[in-house]
Each structure stands twice: as structure tokens, then as C-alpha cells.
Amino acid sequence: MKVAVAQLYTPNYDSWASTVINNTKNYCDAHSYQFFHKKIPFPKDRHPAWYRIPFILDLFEEEDVDWVFWSDIDSLIMNHSIRIEDFLKGDKDLVIASQGEGEYCENKCEHVLNTGQFFIKNTEWSRELLELWWEWPKNNPKYLWDVWWDNDAMNFFWKNNTLDFDTKVEVEYSTRKFNSFYNAYIEGDFLCHFTGNLSSEIREDLISEYAQKLG
């Protein structure tokens, strides 16, 4: 099985991106995973979060990969002893976590998916999902820049069972399994995600602080 990790960022993340990239590279080197990261100019057409989609599609098309682990650039892998294979499901094409309560398309829900971390298999179904995901804001233009961006589209697919979502996707209801938010992180968790309404300075300080814990 050929596993890759992918991360993308824009210049406004320069103050901490190198810390995250070094951490991810060390993790990938330890487990012989491929690592792909890219810096892009800040887009004018939609929020940068959307650009994870064409990046993954390019990896599926151009690289020899079976699974891609997408990880947001404001995340640190904290437990390097845990392997990506531990999270994969052979009969699923996507593994993604719920963050618990939240909103999608202005609807309050007990569970909403968070696209900050997910594992996606290089299959025809996954490519169809990614293409649909990219096209979704054409009919929902608010979410090109709305605070939830591409998360709303993924939750729309889930709630509406788009492309037989319920069969093809494994939803992990324990956020701490592989998308532990910094305010809930416990030592030993796989990853810490510094998400939320944080200033750039606070996020940089937190990433620096947690990186130091790795030695």
C-alpha cells in the first residue's frame, strides 16, 4: 500500500508553515510515506481551503499513491508511533471525523464533519466526489468565502447521502482519534489541530509550544 500525506498553504501562514512541514516530513520519513506540500498564492476566486481538492486530484493523477492523508497546515502530528494504516478501512473510500456539534448550511447539527484531516483512497468514486466537491459552490456561491467553506459541502453530501456517501465513507465520531482540537488534546493523541477563531499570533505561539514538546 502506497500512502502519502498532503499539505497546502498560502503566504499568510509562513510564520508557522515550516514548523508544521518539518514535523510532517519527520513523521513521513519514519514510516516511509510520501510527502507532498505546496505553497500557493492567496486565491482571488475562493478561500484557500478549497484548493486542497485540486491538489489531491493532481496527486491521484500524477503520483503513484493508494491513499492520501490530508492534514491542514495548522496541525501537528504529535504521536509519531501511530501509523496511518491504523485509520484506514479497506471497504471505504474516505475516512473523516466528526467534530461534534456544529453547523452546515446554517443548520445546527449534533455532528458535523471537519475536513481538516481525512484519509481518501485513490478510486474512481473518490475522484467523482472531489470533482463534485469543487463544483459545489457554483450553485452555493456563499460558501466560496463563508467561514465554513468546503466543510459545508462535505456535510451537505453526508446529510443527503450524495454518491452513496453512507456506504462509501467511514465517519469517526471520536474527534480525538485523528483530529484532536488543541483545546481537547491529550498527550498520546495522534494529532493536534490548532483550529478555530484564533489570531495568527496565537496560532503561531501554540504551534511553537506544541512543537517543542516533540523535542
RAPEKA-V932277 format. One record per helix or strand of 3 or more residues. SS is the DSSP state (H for helix, E for strand). FROM is the first residue (numbers start at 1). TO is the last residue. If there is no record, write none. Layout:
ss;from;to
SS;FROM;TO
SS;FROM;TO
//
This chain:
ss;from;to
E;3;10
H;11;31
E;34;40
H;48;62
E;67;71
E;75;77
H;84;87
E;94;98
E;102;104
E;107;109
E;113;121
H;124;138
H;141;144
H;150;159
H;162;168
E;169;172
H;175;177
E;191;193
H;200;213
//
